[in-house]
Amino acid sequence: MNGEDKERTVRVRIAGRVQGVSYRYWTEQTARSLGLNGWVRNRRDGSVEALFSGPAGDVAEMLQRCHDGPSAAVVSKVEVMEEGGDTPANFEVLPVE
């Protein structure tokens, strides 16, 4: 097993113009296309928060894509925190927190 195959779980906070531009929908579709588990939700402070879990290489690819997001988004910051514990068995959109 190489480093790309190792499982990785991260929590991400994305700031900028990321609400009202389909960022959650884009995140759900992109994460599912990469085969990741986790969730995404808007936060009351205007940011988007997500949890990505899967092979390290696929998580890294998702994190790279988060810096751009959908075409209408303007991302100013992507904060990544390593996580552990259980993750959902699929990818879902959660209510605002």
N, C-alpha and C positions, 0 to 999 in steps of 0.2 A: 504494500500500500504506500503510495507517495503522498506528499502534502496536499495535492489537489483532491485526493479522495477522502481525506479526513473530514469528519463532520464538524461543522462550525455553526454556532448560533450567535447572532448579534442583534442588539436593539439599536435602532437608528432614529435620530431626530433630524428632520430636514427643514431648514428655515429659508425664508424668502417669499416670493409670490408663488405659493404652493397650494393654496386653497382657492376653490372656484375656477380651477384650470384643469380639472379631471386628473389630478395627481394620484388620488387614491385608486381610481379605475385603472390608470396606466400602471401603477405599482402592482395591483392584483394581477393584471394580464401578463406583465413582464415576469413577475415571480413565478406564476404558474407555468409560463413557457420555459423557464429554466428548471422546473421541477422542484421548486423550493416550498417548504412549509412555513407557516407563520401567519401574520396578520398585518393590517394597516389601519390607521384611524387618524382623523383630524384631531388636533388639540385646540383647546379654547384660546391658547396664546397665538394662534395663527400658523403654527407649525404642523407638520405631518410626522407621525411616529409610526415605526414599523418594526416588526420582528422577522428576521429571515433565518431559516435553518435548512441546512443541507450540506452537500459536498463543498469543501472550502473553496474550490475553484469557481463553483457556480455562485456562491455567496459573494466572492470577490467581484465577479462580473456584475452582479446586481448592484453592489455598492458603487461600482464605476458608473453604471447607468443612472443611478440616483443623482449624480452631479448634474445631469442634463434634464432628466424627467421628460414629461410631454412637451410639445413644442411651445405651448403658451406659458409654461413655468419659467420663473427666474429664480434659480437656486443660489442662495448666498452662503449656505453652510450645510455640511453634512457631518453630523457628530455620531461617531460609532462607539458603542460600548459592548464589550464581550459579555455574553450571557451563558447561563447554564440552565439545567433543569428541563422540564417537559415542554414540548411545543405541540401545537395542533397537528393533526395528521393530514392537513390540507392547507390552503391559503384562503383567508377570509377578510372581509372588511368589517371592522368593529364600529360601534357607535362612538360619537365624540366623547372625549374625556376632558 
